[in-house]
Amino acid sequence: MKMVKNKIALACLVGFISYPLLAQEQGSVQGQLSNKSQNSYFSGAQIQIKELGITTTSKRNGTFRFNNVPEGQYTLIVQYL
């Protein structure tokens, strides 16, 4: 019985130690696409986070937002036709 308790304790300890390694800071990437010289916004533009392969579309006022983005440095690709 003592050996089973030790294995359970060890499994719990490993679980608690590895949890911080799995937890990763997440945030959001947001912005607004605008043409300052014409005082207008780019509605319907495609914005992609290259490294994650995720895409969103800018709203009527040019705003966009990506939620739950892991902490790091990214390249944004913007396409507007």
C-alpha positions in Angstrom: 0.0 0.0 0.0 2.9 2.4 0.8 4.3 1.9 -2.8 0.9 2.9 -4.3 0.8 6.1 -2.2 4.3 7.0 -3.3 3.4 6.5 -7.0 0.3 8.7 -6.5 2.4 11.4 -4.7 5.0 11.3 -7.4 2.4 11.6 -10.2 0.9 14.6 -8.4 4.3 16.2 -7.9 5.1 15.8 -11.6 1.8 17.2 -12.5 2.3 20.3 -10.4 5.8 20.8 -11.7 4.9 20.5 -15.4 1.8 22.8 -15.1 3.8 26.0 -15.2 5.7 24.8 -18.2 2.4 24.3 -20.0 0.9 27.6 -18.9 1.9 30.3 -21.3 1.0 34.0 -21.3 -1.6 34.9 -23.8 -2.9 38.3 -24.9 -4.4 40.0 -27.9 -3.2 41.8 -31.0 -5.4 44.6 -32.1 -5.2 47.7 -34.3 -6.9 50.0 -36.7 -6.1 50.3 -40.4 -6.6 53.9 -41.7 -5.6 56.2 -44.4 -4.8 59.4 -42.6 -4.3 61.5 -45.7 -7.9 60.8 -46.9 -9.3 60.5 -43.3 -10.8 57.0 -44.1 -10.5 53.4 -42.9 -9.7 50.1 -44.6 -12.9 48.0 -44.1 -12.7 44.4 -45.1 -8.9 44.1 -45.2 -7.4 40.6 -44.4 -4.9 40.6 -41.6 -2.9 37.5 -40.9 -0.4 36.5 -38.1 2.1 34.8 -40.4 3.7 32.6 -37.7 0.4 31.3 -36.4 -1.5 31.1 -39.7 -4.6 32.8 -38.3 -6.5 35.5 -40.2 -9.2 38.0 -39.4 -11.0 40.8 -41.3 -11.0 44.5 -40.4 -14.4 45.9 -39.4 -16.1 48.9 -41.0 -14.1 51.3 -38.9 -10.8 49.5 -39.8 -10.4 47.8 -36.4 -9.2 44.2 -36.0 -8.4 41.9 -33.1 -6.9 38.6 -32.5 -7.6 37.0 -29.1 -5.7 34.3 -27.2 -2.4 35.0 -28.9 0.6 33.4 -27.2 3.3 35.9 -26.1 6.0 36.5 -28.7 7.0 38.5 -31.7 4.9 38.2 -34.9 4.7 39.4 -38.5 1.4 40.8 -39.6 0.4 40.5 -43.3 -2.3 42.9 -44.5 -4.1 42.5 -47.8 -6.6 45.0 -49.1 -8.2 44.9 -52.6 
